[in-house]
Amino acid sequence: MGKDKTDKANNFLIEIYKGYYEKLHNPMYVWESIEEIENRSSLNDKPYPGWIKNYLLQVAADLMKLSHGAKTDVDITAALGFSDLRQLYRPNRTKMFIALMYMDEMIDDGKSRESAALDAENYLNKKGFQYEYDQKKKGYLGNAILEKLYREFRSIKEEALNMQMEQGEEDNSK
């Protein structure tokens, strides 16, 4: 993949995390973005996007407030922006990304979202990313969860594409 395509893919992934953070208010998506930026050579020489800087500044301010008194785990997690300890769960992003890309391709080929979700679930099981006997466990991507994730993914994807188009129009008008 060429540098431009790699940059676009990496920036798109950061936009997906931003969309999830804004919709779900889960700081894990900020941390996912930071990890992604720091681990990608095409991104780690650039400053963090404003939304990440704003989060980090808020966390710094909240942690500084804590420095003057007794602290509990709840105080610290709240200062980091977590409203619930369950937000600390880190989903298998590779499995999720594969499932969403698989669904996107199938839907582009004319399948319904419901059918694509079921096929994606079966694909994940067949390839060993998850197992049918784990259906009741946290992290299992069943067809209902995949449909919901895909709706969110499409919404974020469309927003990111619209922003890119607007940015391109601004660049062309200069």
N, CA, C and O of each residue as an XYZ file, in Angstrom:
696
protein
N       0.852     -1.169      0.000
C       0.000      0.000      0.000
C       0.896      1.230      0.000
O       1.857      1.297      0.766
N       0.593      2.194     -0.845
C       1.378      3.413     -0.926
C       1.205      4.278      0.314
O       0.265      4.099      1.088
N       2.131      5.223      0.488
C       2.110      6.084      1.681
C       0.798      6.852      1.805
O       0.238      6.943      2.898
N       0.296      7.409      0.692
C      -0.953      8.170      0.743
C      -2.117      7.295      1.189
O      -2.929      7.707      2.018
N      -2.196      6.076      0.633
C      -3.281      5.168      1.015
C      -3.136      4.743      2.463
O      -4.131      4.640      3.181
N      -1.897      4.493      2.904
C      -1.664      4.109      4.291
C      -2.078      5.237      5.224
O      -2.743      5.003      6.234
N      -1.683      6.466      4.885
C      -2.073      7.626      5.694
C      -3.590      7.759      5.762
O      -4.149      7.990      6.834
N      -4.255      7.614      4.616
C      -5.719      7.726      4.587
C      -6.364      6.646      5.441
O      -7.304      6.920      6.186
N      -5.859      5.410      5.337
C      -6.408      4.302      6.130
C      -6.204      4.554      7.620
O      -7.118      4.351      8.419
N      -5.002      4.997      7.992
C      -4.723      5.268      9.400
C      -5.572      6.420      9.922
O      -6.116      6.341     11.023
N      -5.688      7.482      9.145
C      -6.513      8.620      9.551
C      -7.983      8.225      9.649
O      -8.701      8.695     10.532
N      -8.423      7.362      8.741
C      -9.806      6.882      8.774
C     -10.057      6.094     10.061
O     -11.100      6.249     10.696
N      -9.094      5.249     10.441
C      -9.232      4.474     11.672
C      -9.333      5.405     12.883
O     -10.143      5.166     13.779
N      -8.527      6.451     12.915
C      -8.587      7.424     14.013
C      -9.952      8.114     14.026
O     -10.503      8.373     15.096
N     -10.496      8.411     12.850
C     -11.831      9.020     12.771
C     -12.904      8.064     13.284
O     -13.869      8.495     13.914
N     -12.742      6.773     13.019
C     -13.695      5.783     13.542
C     -13.649      5.796     15.063
O     -14.692      5.820     15.715
N     -12.441      5.779     15.636
C     -12.314      5.836     17.094
C     -12.929      7.115     17.651
O     -13.587      7.092     18.692
N     -12.715      8.228     16.957
C     -13.291      9.505     17.397
C     -14.822      9.407     17.423
O     -15.465      9.829     18.384
N     -15.382      8.853     16.367
C     -16.840      8.709     16.304
C     -17.382      7.838     17.425
O     -18.398      8.165     18.038
N     -16.704      6.730     17.691
C     -17.135      5.860     18.791
C     -17.001      6.575     20.133
O     -17.873      6.452     20.993
N     -15.910      7.323     20.313
C     -15.719      8.070     21.565
C     -16.842      9.084     21.761
O     -17.389      9.207     22.857
N     -17.184      9.805     20.700
C     -18.230     10.816     20.807
C     -19.604     10.195     21.042
O     -20.421     10.752     21.776
N     -19.859      9.054     20.426
C     -21.170      8.420     20.583
C     -21.301      7.674     21.902
O     -22.350      7.728     22.545
N     -20.242      6.976     22.311
C     -20.321      6.098     23.479
C     -19.705      6.707     24.737
O     -19.879      6.175     25.833
N     -18.994      7.809     24.587
C     -18.333      8.473     25.717
C     -17.430      7.504     26.487
O     -17.373      7.532     27.716
N     -16.734      6.655     25.744
C     -15.829      5.690     26.356
C     -14.387      6.104     26.044
O     -13.970      6.066     24.887
N     -13.625      6.499     27.072
C     -12.249      6.941     26.863
C     -11.319      5.874     26.278
O     -10.237      6.211     25.799
N     -11.709      4.612     26.306
C     -10.859      3.580     25.708
C     -10.598      3.888     24.235
O      -9.548      3.521     23.709
N     -11.529      4.552     23.568
C     -11.334      4.890     22.157
C     -10.269      5.977     21.982
O      -9.584      6.020     20.960
N     -10.136      6.845     22.975
C      -9.051      7.837     22.935
C      -7.724      7.090     23.077
O      -6.777      7.337     22.331
N      -7.671      6.175     24.045
C      -6.434      5.426     24.276
C      -6.100      4.526     23.090
O      -4.928      4.346     22.759
N      -7.118      3.962     22.451
C      -6.897      3.172     21.230
C      -6.254      4.056     20.160
O      -5.322      3.639     19.471
N      -6.765      5.281     20.034
C      -6.229      6.218     19.041
C      -4.781      6.569     19.349
O      -3.935      6.583     18.455
N      -4.499      6.852     20.610
C      -3.128      7.189     21.002
C      -2.195      6.030     20.695
O      -1.111      6.230     20.147
N      -2.611      4.820     21.044
C      -1.788      3.644     20.751
C      -1.571      3.489     19.244
O      -0.463      3.188     18.800
N      -2.612      3.692     18.478
C      -2.527      3.581     17.024
C      -1.555      4.634     16.465
O      -0.707      4.325     15.627
N      -1.690      5.865     16.938
C      -0.830      6.951     16.463
C       0.631      6.669     16.809
O       1.515      6.841     15.970
N       0.877      6.243     18.025
C       2.253      6.006     18.466
C       2.892      4.795     17.787
O       4.112      4.743     17.632
N       2.080      3.828     17.383
C       2.614      2.603     16.777
C       2.672      2.644     15.259
O       3.180      1.704     14.648
N       2.174      3.689     14.634
C       2.196      3.816     13.175
C       3.201      4.887     12.792
O       3.048      6.055     13.149
N       4.225      4.482     12.066
C       5.271      5.445     11.709
C       4.725      6.590     10.862
O       5.287      7.685     10.867
N       3.633      6.347     10.135
C       3.092      7.418      9.295
C       2.309      8.439     10.117
O       1.969      9.507      9.606
N       2.015      8.130     11.384
C       1.235      9.049     12.210
C       2.021      9.636     13.379
O       1.694     10.720     13.861
N       3.056      8.928     13.839
C       3.659      9.334     15.108
C       4.523     10.592     15.035
O       5.019     11.058     16.060
N       4.707     11.142     13.848
C       5.452     12.403     13.755
C       4.516     13.612     13.667
O       4.968     14.745     13.500
N       3.217     13.361     13.780
C       2.226     14.430     13.700
C       1.644     14.692     15.083
O       1.617     13.788     15.918
N       1.178     15.911     15.341
C       0.552     16.188     16.642
C      -0.778     15.439     16.775
O      -1.423     15.106     15.781
N      -1.166     15.187     18.011
C      -2.460     14.547     18.246
C      -3.584     15.452     17.750
O      -3.478     16.676     17.822
N      -4.656     14.851     17.249
C      -5.821     15.661     16.857
C      -6.372     16.421     18.074
O      -6.145     16.029     19.219
N      -7.085     17.492     17.810
C      -7.625     18.338     18.870
C      -8.481     17.599     19.878
O      -8.398     17.882     21.073
N      -9.304     16.658     19.431
C     -10.189     15.949     20.352
C      -9.390     15.106     21.353
O      -9.820     14.936     22.493
N      -8.235     14.578     20.940
C      -7.386     13.814     21.864
C      -6.701     14.778     22.831
O      -6.633     14.507     24.030
N      -6.190     15.903     22.318
C      -5.561     16.904     23.188
C      -6.552     17.398     24.241
O      -6.199     17.526     25.413
N      -7.790     17.675     23.826
C      -8.807     18.147     24.773
C      -9.052     17.123     25.880
O      -9.156     17.477     27.054
N      -9.144     15.852     25.492
C      -9.339     14.783     26.482
C      -8.162     14.745     27.459
O      -8.363     14.691     28.672
N      -6.929     14.774     26.931
C      -5.745     14.694     27.785
C      -5.651     15.899     28.727
O      -5.266     15.744     29.886
N      -5.996     17.089     28.245
C      -5.992     18.272     29.110
C      -7.021     18.154     30.226
O      -6.761     18.541     31.365
N      -8.202     17.611     29.891
C      -9.243     17.420     30.910
C      -8.794     16.401     31.952
O      -9.003     16.599     33.149
N      -8.178     15.313     31.499
C      -7.680     14.287     32.418
C      -6.596     14.877     33.318
O      -6.583     14.628     34.524
N      -5.695     15.653     32.738
C      -4.634     16.277     33.534
C      -5.231     17.171     34.623
O      -4.804     17.122     35.777
N      -6.210     17.978     34.253
C      -6.846     18.869     35.230
C      -7.540     18.064     36.327
O      -7.425     18.390     37.508
N      -8.258     17.018     35.936
C      -8.970     16.200     36.922
C      -8.010     15.443     37.835
O      -8.277     15.302     39.028
N      -6.898     14.955     37.290
C      -5.909     14.264     38.114
C      -5.223     15.236     39.079
O      -4.919     14.881     40.218
N      -4.986     16.448     38.620
C      -4.368     17.447     39.506
C      -5.285     17.789     40.678
O      -4.810     18.029     41.789
N      -6.575     17.811     40.439
C      -7.535     18.049     41.525
C      -7.439     16.943     42.571
O      -7.608     17.192     43.764
N      -7.166     15.715     42.113
C      -7.069     14.580     43.033
C      -5.804     14.613     43.878
O      -5.751     13.971     44.927
N      -4.804     15.333     43.452
C      -3.510     15.276     44.121
C      -3.550     15.819     45.547
O      -2.599     15.622     46.303
N      -4.621     16.492     45.923
C      -4.681     17.134     47.233
C      -5.396     16.302     48.293
O      -5.497     16.738     49.440
N      -5.885     15.140     47.950
C      -6.612     14.366     48.957
C      -6.509     12.876     48.717
O      -5.804     12.409     47.823
N      -7.237     12.143     49.549
C      -7.255     10.685     49.416
C      -7.900     10.306     48.092
O      -8.832     10.960     47.624
N      -7.386      9.245     47.506
C      -7.892      8.798     46.212
C      -8.374      7.354     46.300
O      -7.797      6.537     47.018
N      -9.418      7.058     45.577
C      -9.895      5.681     45.457
C      -9.821      5.299     43.991
O      -9.619      6.150     43.124
N      -9.987      4.016     43.722
C     -10.014      3.559     42.331
C     -11.109      4.272     41.547
O     -10.925      4.613     40.378
N     -12.236      4.492     42.188
C     -13.361      5.153     41.524
C     -12.992      6.596     41.177
O     -13.330      7.081     40.097
N     -12.293      7.284     42.097
C     -11.869      8.660     41.823
C     -10.935      8.721     40.616
O     -11.069      9.589     39.754
N     -10.005      7.803     40.573
C      -9.013      7.803     39.492
C      -9.656      7.452     38.154
O      -9.395      8.107     37.144
N     -10.497      6.418     38.147
C     -11.145      6.064     36.875
C     -12.063      7.187     36.405
O     -12.180      7.429     35.204
N     -12.717      7.878     37.347
C     -13.568      9.016     36.968
C     -12.714     10.153     36.406
O     -13.109     10.810     35.443
N     -11.545     10.386     37.006
C     -10.653     11.436     36.503
C     -10.175     11.112     35.091
O      -9.903     12.017     34.302
N     -10.073      9.826     34.773
C      -9.681      9.418     33.427
C     -10.856      9.452     32.447
O     -10.690      9.183     31.258
N     -12.041      9.785     32.958
C     -13.209      9.927     32.097
C     -14.100      8.704     32.001
O     -15.057      8.691     31.226
N     -13.793      7.674     32.784
C     -14.600      6.453     32.746
C     -15.772      6.591     33.714
O     -15.579      6.898     34.891
N     -16.967      6.365     33.224
C     -18.147      6.448     34.082
C     -18.477      5.096     34.697
O     -19.263      5.010     35.639
N     -17.875      4.045     34.161
C     -18.177      2.689     34.595
C     -16.943      1.826     34.332
O     -16.326      1.931     33.272
N     -16.589      0.986     35.281
C     -15.407      0.138     35.103
C     -15.538     -0.800     33.905
O     -14.533     -1.237     33.345
N     -16.771     -1.109     33.512
C     -16.961     -1.977     32.340
C     -16.433     -1.331     31.068
O     -16.177     -2.019     30.080
N     -16.269     -0.011     31.087
C     -15.714      0.674     29.925
C     -14.247      0.314     29.709
O     -13.707      0.553     28.629
N     -13.610     -0.245     30.703
C     -12.201     -0.619     30.575
C     -12.017     -1.889     29.747
O     -10.893     -2.242     29.388
N     -13.116     -2.573     29.445
C     -13.041     -3.764     28.598
C     -12.526     -3.357     27.227
O     -13.011     -2.397     26.628
N     -11.553     -4.087     26.744
C     -10.965     -3.769     25.435
C     -11.362     -4.854     24.434
O     -10.880     -5.984     24.517
N     -12.225     -4.519     23.505
C     -12.638     -5.522     22.521
C     -11.487     -5.893     21.590
O     -10.523     -5.142     21.441
N     -11.606     -7.056     20.972
C     -10.616     -7.498     19.997
C     -10.862     -6.698     18.720
O     -11.737     -7.031     17.921
N     -10.082     -5.649     18.546
C     -10.327     -4.738     17.432
C     -10.022     -5.369     16.078
O     -10.624     -5.005     15.067
N      -9.085     -6.318     16.061
C      -8.784     -6.998     14.786
C      -9.993     -7.793     14.331
O     -10.388     -7.734     13.167
N     -10.576     -8.540     15.263
C     -11.757     -9.345     14.939
C     -12.902     -8.439     14.487
O     -13.592     -8.742     13.514
N     -13.098     -7.335     15.193
C     -14.170     -6.412     14.849
C     -13.925     -5.795     13.471
O     -14.848     -5.695     12.663
N     -12.693     -5.384     13.203
C     -12.354     -4.764     11.921
C     -12.575     -5.749     10.777
O     -13.143     -5.388      9.747
N     -12.130     -6.984     10.955
C     -12.315     -8.015      9.920
C     -13.801     -8.230      9.648
O     -14.226     -8.302      8.496
N     -14.583     -8.332     10.719
C     -16.018     -8.563     10.556
C     -16.690     -7.397      9.829
O     -17.523     -7.612      8.948
N     -16.333     -6.172     10.192
C     -16.949     -5.002      9.562
C     -16.543     -4.874      8.097
O     -17.372     -4.532      7.254
N     -15.286     -5.144      7.787
C     -14.845     -5.080      6.389
C     -15.512     -6.183      5.568
O     -15.909     -5.961      4.424
N     -15.632     -7.368      6.159
C     -16.295     -8.489      5.506
C     -17.753     -8.121      5.205
O     -18.241     -8.338      4.096
N     -18.439     -7.561      6.208
C     -19.827     -7.150      6.013
C     -19.934     -6.055      4.958
O     -20.816     -6.102      4.100
N     -19.042     -5.074      5.017
C     -19.086     -3.955      4.079
C     -18.976     -4.456      2.641
O     -19.700     -4.004      1.755
N     -18.067     -5.388      2.428
C     -17.884     -5.947      1.087
C     -19.130     -6.711      0.637
O     -19.550     -6.591     -0.514
N     -19.716     -7.490      1.538
C     -20.910     -8.268      1.195
C     -22.108     -7.369      0.899
O     -22.877     -7.628     -0.026
N     -22.255     -6.320      1.688
C     -23.371     -5.384      1.488
C     -23.180     -4.625      0.181
O     -24.142     -4.381     -0.546
N     -21.931     -4.251     -0.119
C     -21.649     -3.605     -1.403
C     -21.986     -4.521     -2.574
O     -22.320     -4.055     -3.663
N     -21.893     -5.842     -2.335
C     -22.239     -6.822     -3.371
C     -23.732     -7.142     -3.410
O     -24.160     -7.999     -4.184
N     -24.542     -6.448     -2.566
C     -25.988     -6.594     -2.654
C     -26.650     -7.402     -1.548
O     -27.873     -7.545     -1.552
N     -25.893     -7.929     -0.613
C     -26.510     -8.686      0.482
C     -27.157     -7.722      1.472
O     -26.760     -6.562      1.583
N     -28.155     -8.222      2.184
C     -28.782     -7.408      3.230
C     -27.840     -7.340      4.432
O     -26.956     -8.182      4.588
N     -28.040     -6.334      5.273
C     -27.220     -6.191      6.477
C     -27.387     -7.411      7.389
O     -26.415     -7.881      7.981
N     -28.614     -7.921      7.502
C     -28.880     -9.081      8.348
C     -28.137    -10.316      7.845
O     -27.515    -11.035      8.627
N     -28.204    -10.553      6.558
C     -27.530    -11.701      5.959
C     -26.014    -11.568      6.054
O     -25.313    -12.543      6.328
N     -25.514    -10.358      5.827
C     -24.069    -10.115      5.915
C     -23.570    -10.314      7.345
O     -22.472    -10.832      7.552
N     -24.367     -9.909      8.329
C     -23.977    -10.078      9.735
C     -23.898    -11.561     10.093
O     -22.957    -11.990     10.760
N     -24.866    -12.332      9.659
C     -24.852    -13.768      9.930
C     -23.656    -14.429      9.242
O     -22.982    -15.273      9.834
N     -23.399    -14.047      8.006
C     -22.245    -14.598      7.286
C     -20.926    -14.192      7.949
O     -19.989    -14.986      8.014
N     -20.861    -12.961      8.435
C     -19.639    -12.492      9.106
C     -19.425    -13.253     10.410
O     -18.295    -13.622     10.731
N     -20.487    -13.489     11.157
C     -20.378    -14.285     12.391
C     -19.846    -15.679     12.070
O     -18.937    -16.172     12.738
N     -20.410    -16.305     11.052
C     -19.957    -17.643     10.652
C     -18.506    -17.624     10.172
O     -17.748    -18.555     10.442
N     -18.125    -16.571      9.466
C     -16.752    -16.423      8.982
C     -15.780    -16.338     10.162
O     -14.740    -16.998     10.164
N     -16.122    -15.525     11.161
C     -15.264    -15.400     12.347
C     -15.118    -16.741     13.061
O     -14.032    -17.088     13.525
N     -16.211    -17.489     13.146
C     -16.164    -18.813     13.778
C     -15.297    -19.770     12.970
O     -14.472    -20.497     13.523
N     -15.492    -19.760     11.660
C     -14.765    -20.672     10.773
C     -13.256    -20.395     10.803
O     -12.453    -21.327     10.753
N     -12.874    -19.119     10.883
C     -11.460    -18.739     10.861
C     -10.805    -18.781     12.246
O      -9.614    -18.496     12.373
N     -11.572    -19.134     13.284
C     -11.008    -19.285     14.618
C     -10.869    -18.000     15.414
O     -10.167    -17.982     16.424
N     -11.519    -16.923     14.988
C     -11.485    -15.683     15.765
C     -12.383    -15.782     16.998
O     -12.181    -15.073     17.985
N     -13.367    -16.661     16.929
C     -14.280    -16.925     18.035
C     -14.896    -18.296     17.800
O     -14.730    -18.889     16.734
N     -15.604    -18.788     18.801
C     -16.177    -20.136     18.709
C     -17.636    -20.096     19.130
O     -18.021    -19.345     20.025
N     -18.441    -20.920     18.467
C     -19.874    -20.933     18.746
C     -20.178    -21.171     20.212
O     -21.125    -20.595     20.746
N     -19.390    -22.014     20.876
C     -19.660    -22.314     22.281
C     -19.375    -21.121     23.206
O     -19.673    -21.183     24.398
N     -18.807    -20.047     22.672
C     -18.543    -18.834     23.453
C     -19.638    -17.774     23.283
O     -19.459    -16.631     23.705
N     -20.761    -18.141     22.674
C     -21.795    -17.157     22.350
C     -22.274    -16.344     23.546
O     -22.660    -15.187     23.382
N     -22.259    -16.904     24.709
C     -22.750    -16.198     25.901
C     -21.659    -15.363     26.573
O     -21.933    -14.651     27.539
N     -20.438    -15.446     26.074
C     -19.326    -14.737     26.700
C     -19.164    -13.335     26.119
O     -19.524    -13.061     24.974
N     -18.608    -12.464     26.954
C     -18.329    -11.094     26.519
C     -17.306    -11.136     25.394
O     -16.327    -11.879     25.461
N     -17.536    -10.341     24.371
C     -16.606    -10.270     23.255
C     -17.009    -11.113     22.058
O     -16.423    -10.983     20.984
N     -18.013    -11.985     22.232
C     -18.479    -12.782     21.094
C     -19.283    -11.862     20.186
O     -20.206    -11.183     20.636
N     -18.926    -11.846     18.904
C     -19.625    -10.998     17.943
C     -20.681    -11.822     17.208
O     -20.405    -12.453     16.188
N     -21.881    -11.799     17.749
C     -23.006    -12.463     17.105
C     -23.614    -11.556     16.048
O     -23.243    -10.389     15.924
N     -24.550    -12.108     15.291
C     -25.097    -11.332     14.178
C     -25.835    -10.072     14.639
O     -25.782     -9.056     13.947
N     -26.517    -10.107     15.782
C     -27.228     -8.905     16.253
C     -26.228     -7.809     16.634
O     -26.440     -6.638     16.319
N     -25.152     -8.185     17.304
C     -24.122     -7.206     17.678
C     -23.438     -6.669     16.430
O     -23.167     -5.472     16.330
N     -23.159     -7.551     15.483
C     -22.510     -7.124     14.242
C     -23.383     -6.144     13.467
O     -22.877     -5.175     12.901
N     -24.684     -6.388     13.439
C     -25.584     -5.450     12.757
C     -25.516     -4.071     13.404
O     -25.450     -3.058     12.708
N     -25.533     -4.031     14.735
C     -25.460     -2.755     15.453
C     -24.121     -2.068     15.190
O     -24.082     -0.872     14.898
N     -23.030     -2.817     15.294
C     -21.704     -2.247     15.034
C     -21.607     -1.731     13.607
O     -21.003     -0.687     13.358
N     -22.199     -2.457     12.678
C     -22.130     -2.050     11.278
C     -22.904     -0.754     11.041
O     -22.454      0.108     10.286
N     -24.060     -0.614     11.680
C     -24.821      0.641     11.538
C     -23.978      1.812     12.041
O     -23.912      2.856     11.392
N     -23.335      1.638     13.193
C     -22.479      2.693     13.732
C     -21.296      2.948     12.801
O     -20.935      4.095     12.536
N     -20.698      1.861     12.308
C     -19.553      1.956     11.401
C     -19.925      2.741     10.146
O     -19.179      3.625      9.725
N     -21.075      2.423      9.543
C     -21.506      3.122      8.318
C     -21.719      4.608      8.576
O     -21.346      5.452      7.762
N     -22.323      4.916      9.720
C     -22.571      6.309     10.071
C     -21.248      7.061     10.209
O     -21.100      8.164      9.682
N     -20.301      6.473     10.908
C     -18.997      7.105     11.103
C     -18.244      7.191      9.781
O     -17.587      8.192      9.496
N     -18.342      6.140      8.980
C     -17.670      6.127      7.676
C     -18.205      7.242      6.784
O     -17.433      7.939      6.126
N     -19.516      7.410      6.762
C     -20.121      8.461      5.943
C     -19.711      9.852      6.432
O     -19.439     10.744      5.628
N     -19.669     10.030      7.765
C     -19.239     11.318      8.314
C     -17.794     11.611      7.915
O     -17.465     12.733      7.528
N     -16.932     10.595      8.012
C     -15.515     10.777      7.671
C     -15.356     11.088      6.182
O     -14.560     11.951      5.810
N     -16.107     10.391      5.335
C     -16.031     10.645      3.896
C     -16.525     12.045      3.555
O     -15.949     12.722      2.704
N     -17.597     12.478      4.225
C     -18.105     13.834      4.002
C     -17.079     14.877      4.426
O     -16.892     15.887      3.748
N     -16.412     14.624      5.560
C     -15.378     15.556      6.010
C     -14.226     15.609      5.017
O     -13.689     16.683      4.747
N     -13.837     14.444      4.464
C     -12.764     14.413      3.471
C     -13.171     15.177      2.219
O     -12.364     15.910      1.648
N     -14.430     15.007      1.787
C     -14.905     15.708      0.605
C     -14.912     17.216      0.840
O     -14.505     17.988     -0.029
N     -15.380     17.635      2.029
C     -15.398     19.059      2.353
C     -13.982     19.613      2.398
O     -13.725     20.718      1.921
N     -13.055     18.834      2.978
C     -11.654     19.258      3.048
C     -11.075     19.383      1.644
O     -10.336     20.324      1.353
N     -11.415     18.424      0.767
C     -10.946     18.470     -0.616
C     -11.484     19.680     -1.355
O     -10.761     20.308     -2.128
N     -12.768     20.020     -1.122
C     -13.357     21.201     -1.745
C     -12.683     22.478     -1.249
O     -12.449     23.406     -2.024
N     -12.370     22.519      0.059
C     -11.675     23.690      0.609
C     -10.287     23.815     -0.010
O      -9.859     24.914     -0.363
N      -9.582     22.685     -0.142
C      -8.244     22.690     -0.724
C      -8.291     23.137     -2.180
O      -7.414     23.869     -2.639
N      -9.326     22.693     -2.912
C      -9.452     23.061     -4.330
C      -9.808     24.529     -4.525
O      -9.459     25.123     -5.545
N     -10.504     25.120     -3.547
C     -10.907     26.518     -3.684
C      -9.777     27.489     -3.343
O      -9.915     28.693     -3.557
N      -8.680     26.987     -2.826
C      -7.548     27.866     -2.471
C      -6.675     28.169     -3.637
O      -5.688     28.891     -3.499
